[in-house]
Each structure stands twice: as C-alpha cells, then as structure tokens.
C-alpha cells in the first residue's frame, strides 16, 4: 500500500486548519489511549529563531488531541547536545512550556535501558514514557543538518534519548555514513504512529541551528517517516536516494523513499535555490570545535559539594541508570555508567551537585 504525505499551506496564525485536515487524512483513534506528543526542542532559544517546533503548532495539536478523548497526554522531549540538563528552561524560553500547558513533563528524569546495536553501544537509555505510551505523535521541524543533510521525521526520534548518550553515539558512529545508519537504529526503538511537521518557517544552510530561515508556509503530515523525509529532501532539492539513512530505512522495511510509491495530498514543489549543507556530512564531523564540544559534554560527571551534601540519597534514588551509590560519606559516581542526564543535579534538594 502506498504511503501518504499531506502538504498543506499554513501560517502560525491559521495552523489549526492544517492540523484538522491532517487528522482527517490520517485518522487516529485516541479514545482511552495514552499519548506522547514530542516536539523538536533542540535547545533553549526563542520561537522566532526557528530552531524548535513552533509553539503555535504544538498548541494546535494539543488542543486537537484533547478533543479525541485520550486517557492521558504528555508533552516532552530531551533537548539536543547543547541544552541537555536544561529541559524545563528550554521548554520555557521557546514558548513550548506555555503551549504544552499542564501536559508538559521532563521526560529525561525517568529512563530505562534497552538493547541497542553493539556496533555502537550494546545498550542505550531511553525515556521510559516512550516505551509506556500507546501513541506517539512526533512534531519535527523542516530543517537542514550538517551531518544528515536533512533533519526531519526520523531524526526527531533522536530526542527519545536523554543526556550525553547523544554525544556518545555521535562519537561512536565516527563517520557520517555510520551516523545515518545509527539514526535508523534509534528510530526503530519505538516508531511513532503519526508525524506532523512544522514547515511554516524552515531552515536552510548548515543546520540544525542555522540563522538562515526560509518562509515556506506549509504543514506536512504522514503516518510514515521515510515517506515524509523523502518529500522533505525533494523539496530541499536533494534526491532522497542519496541519503544513507533513507536507504537503510528502506532496506529494513520501514518505508519507501521512491516518490512513485508516495501519494501526495497537496502539491509537492521544490523550493527554489534552497541552500543545503554538503551531502558528505563533513560540516559537523570535520569541524574540530564541534567535535571538541561533543567530547567535553561526554566528560561531564556529577561533583558532590561536601559542604552542602546531607547524604539524603535522593540523587541515588533518582538516577535512572543507577550510576550513583553511597560511599563512606557522600554519593559516588560510576563514571562509565553515567549518561550525564542531569537528574541528580535537578533533584538534589540541597543543590549540592553540579556537573563538571
């Protein structure tokens, strides 16, 4: 059966119409179901910087889902490498906290270990809610990425991983091609049921945090991430078959990037003179300052201030990967187990922990 991708005109003021249409074309039965809505919260930034899913899109989706009688709704994400440990701050500054209303949850504070691909890491920790909910609605942003060329529906699932694992996997992948392949493994951990993309304002140039914004004026929707990302690539002027993560996803039976197999509801038009990063992914991988930054994020570890610590063991109870245990006087960290998720720092009642 053919995949469908909706391409619908929208502004942030009238985005509700596009959202309504998307839910008509892709009917979801949410009655009595638990639902996770996952925007792309790359880092703490203002909404008009175009780095994150726009709050107007999140709000429209939340309000639509509320009408569909779900058992519960959670809105959450684990921000990217720059802002992990700043989950609430990132949501507040971007305006996504207000859009999420009472449904916001810091999903980085509760994770579980799952088997992964031993070529990279034998196991990873994912936010527990990702495994627990019935339905996941993914809200990616139409953007470029220095490593994967486009960052869309499949890449948005990278945010299911809390903390420094993102940096660790970047490093474990080693080459752009292997990073593409590893992304598919992350995506497969729990494939969302529905994707609705903010392409009202997109990003070109060397994303995922490029200053080059582009008014595109569209909302995209699909129940297949491979099809959606193929359409995004085509709109950006990149042939989908050149992207290794799409090839790999097709090999694994997750969907097809061949546009002859995709039914477009709306109009697919390439964006003229769209600026793409180099297809080879060198933009990030050979960027020494970026690599040094990723490395420094991986080396952060909890430091306990002996003058403030009362030995209450809250941090030990709250560590999602059991990296902390009680030493003679103070909690001690097992460096190899720590995923640098900042839970200990966030939950310490005495503010006795910092990551250094």
C-alpha positions, 0 to 999 in steps of 0.5 A: 500500500502506498504511503501518504504525505499531506502538504498543506499551506499554513501560517502560525496564525491559521495552523489549526486548519492544517492540523484538522485536515491532517487528522482527517487524512490520517485518522487516529483513534485516541479514545482511552489511549495514552499519548506522547506528543514530542516536539523538536526542542533542540535547545533553549532559544526563542520561537522566532529563531526557528530552531524548535517546533513552533509553539503555535503548532504544538498548541494546535495539536494539543488542543486537537488531541484533547478533543479525541478523548485520550486517557492521558497526554504528555508533552516532552522531549530531551533537548539536543547536545547543547541544552541537555540538563536544561529541559524545563528552561528550554521548554520555557524560553521557546514558548513550548512550556506555555503551549504544552500547558499542564501536559508538559513533563521532563521526560529525561528524569525517568529512563530505562535501558534497552538493547541497542546495536553493539556496533555502537553501544550494546545498550542505550537509555531511553525515556521510559514514557516512550516505551509506556505510551500507546501513541506517539505523535512526533512534531519535527521541524523542516530543517537542514543538518550538517551531518544528515543533510536533512533533519526531519521525521526520523531524526526527531526520534533522536530526542527519545534519548536523554543526556550525553548518550547523544554525544556518545553515539555521535562519537561512536558512529565516527563517520557520517555514513555510520551516523545515518545508519545509527539514526535508523537504529534509534528510530526503530526503538519505538516508531511513532504512529503519526508525524506532523511537521512544522514547515511554516518557517524552515531552515536552510544552510548548515543546520540544525541551528542555522540563522538562515530561515526560509518562509515556506508556509506549509504543514506536512503530515504522514503516518510514515517517516521515510515517506515524509523525509523523502518529500522533505529532501525533494523539496530541499532539492536533494534526491532522497536516494542519496541519503544513507539513512533513507536507504537503510530505512528502506532496506529494513522495511520501514518505508519507501523513499521512491516518490512513485510509491508516495501519494501526495495530498497537496502539491509537492514543489521544490523550493527554489535555490534552497541552500543545503549543507554538503551531502558528505556530512563533513560540516559537523564531523570535520569541524574540530570545535564541534567535535571538541564540544561533543567530547567535553559534554561526554566528560561531564560527571556529577561533583558532590559539594561536601559542604552542602551534601546531607547524604539524603540519597535522593540523587541515588534514588533518582538516577535512572541508570543507577550510576550513583551509590553511597560511599563512606560519606557522600554519593559516588559516581560510576563514571562509565555508567553515567549518561550525564542526564542531569537528574541528580543535579535537578533533584538534589534538594540541597543543590549540592551537585553540579556537573563538571 
